[in-house]
Amino acid sequence: MLVGQNEKVQTEQWKIATHVVELESSIIREILKISSQPGVISFAGGLPAPELFPMEELREAMEIVVTKHGAPAFQYTLSRGIPQLRELLAERATAYDTATSVDNILITAGAQQAIELVARAFIDRGDYIITEYPTYVGALQAFNYYQAKYATVEMDAEGMIPERAEEKILKYEPKLIYTVSNFQNPTGITMSENRRVKLIELAARHNIPIIDDNSYGDIRFAGQPVPSLKSLGGDRVIALRSFSKIIAPGLRLGWMNGPESIMGYFERVKQCTDLHTNTLCQYLIYEFISAGKLEAHIARIIKDYRAKRDLMVQTMRDNFPEGIRWTEPEGGLFLWVELPEHMSAKELLPKAVAMKVAYVYGEPFFPDGQGQNTLRLNFSNATHDNIVEGITRLAELLKENM
Ligand SMILES: Cc1ncc(COP(=O)(O)O)c(C=O)c1O
């Protein structure tokens, strides 16, 4: 018998790194656990609609991958990603957005890994990052791991307020500006063109890179398109993109589009993390897009999410009591609700779950834990019937607690 085989090992005495012990688990994951109880209508997650996953097209593409590409699709590959996919993404960026070469592109395991690579490459302990207030909680988790600090900038309907950003830049000398410029998670707000130009002027004046987490840019279902930060700011902008919301998140595929001179850092950091992104999925997406399936698929998603957003907003207008405000986003997956100041969305959540409806309260999206009276609703994942039923229940709860 090996020594220790039947012993109870005191793992609690193992010396886990201090900064890991101090990491908080995502509150959203905790909320998702509660909201996945049977019968609960959940607007909490950020899940795309699974019935829209293009299963047949993916099956066809996978068949081509296995028969046409064979072994290389199952082999180790380059840390920057397979050349075919990088070339395709560069061509598409050039056609739809801004001149891009294959050397600007690095394939990642989703936009989340791209955020993590940025954090690894830039952040020394205690460095400041400019973020919107509120901002994407997964970015905060990634930045927290490197013990970043936050210089937060309030938003209005046009996005981050540039004058505030400049005050914070002068005060905190941040290393990065992180923004979710399109249909932001959590608020649904899109930065206006005027603000984009101002933000780039700011970035130029102080020579700070802008990280544009453009995970939702392709899912616009209303209003006029706005030029991307990348197209306006060129090498001042590192754009983070993802296939999670436009094909399927389980593929774990995204990409970065940044200045050629800096991509080598991300490549080396990526090597330490996972050598390269899953080869098979890179070939799969390459074949899916090459077969011309992406545009039609995005059109289907847009149609579906527009109808769901319209239904959610209309049900809120018809049922929510006076004194509650919300955003009506032109794309993406989320809308944002502000309750009267005295109310706490966190305290209301157990009551909501008792009424079989769930949301994410706002605090985790604020680096300083404020935003007690706010909450986020996802409209992409529920059925039409559940949107009406869930919002009606939520309206009852709010009326009882105003
Ligand atoms: C703003 C934002 N960035 C990044 C991500 C991570 O997405 P991915 O699945 O591409 O890693 C999400 C996911 O919800 C998100 O909302």
The ligand as an SDF file (V2000), in Angstrom:
LIG
                    3D

 16 16  0  0  0  0  0  0  0  0999 V2000
  -18.4130   42.0660  -22.1960 C   0  0  0  0  0  0  0  0  0  0  0  0
  -18.0190   40.6340  -22.2390 C   0  0  0  0  0  0  0  0  0  0  0  0
  -16.7420   40.3250  -22.5160 N   0  0  0  0  0  0  0  0  0  0  0  0
  -16.3340   39.0490  -22.5580 C   0  0  0  0  0  0  0  0  0  0  0  0
  -17.1980   38.0020  -22.3070 C   0  0  0  0  0  0  0  0  0  0  0  0
  -16.6780   36.6060  -22.3540 C   0  0  0  0  0  0  0  0  0  0  0  0
  -17.1150   35.9910  -23.4970 O   0  0  0  0  0  0  0  0  0  0  0  0
  -16.4080   34.7580  -24.1980 P   0  0  0  0  0  0  0  0  0  0  0  0
  -17.3940   33.6630  -24.1660 O   0  0  0  0  0  0  0  0  0  0  0  0
  -16.1020   35.2540  -25.5710 O   0  0  0  0  0  0  0  0  0  0  0  0
  -15.1620   34.4410  -23.4320 O   0  0  0  0  0  0  0  0  0  0  0  0
  -18.5370   38.2700  -22.0090 C   0  0  0  0  0  0  0  0  0  0  0  0
  -19.4790   37.1730  -21.7110 C   0  0  0  0  0  0  0  0  0  0  0  0
  -20.5900   37.3150  -21.3340 O   0  0  0  0  0  0  0  0  0  0  0  0
  -18.9470   39.6260  -21.9710 C   0  0  0  0  0  0  0  0  0  0  0  0
  -20.2120   39.9640  -21.6750 O   0  0  0  0  0  0  0  0  0  0  0  0
  1  2  1  0
  2  3  1  0
  2 15  2  0
  3  4  2  0
  4  5  1  0
  5  6  1  0
  5 12  2  0
  6  7  1  0
  7  8  1  0
  8  9  2  0
  8 10  1  0
  8 11  1  0
 12 13  1  0
 12 15  1  0
 13 14  2  0
 15 16  1  0
M  END
$$$$
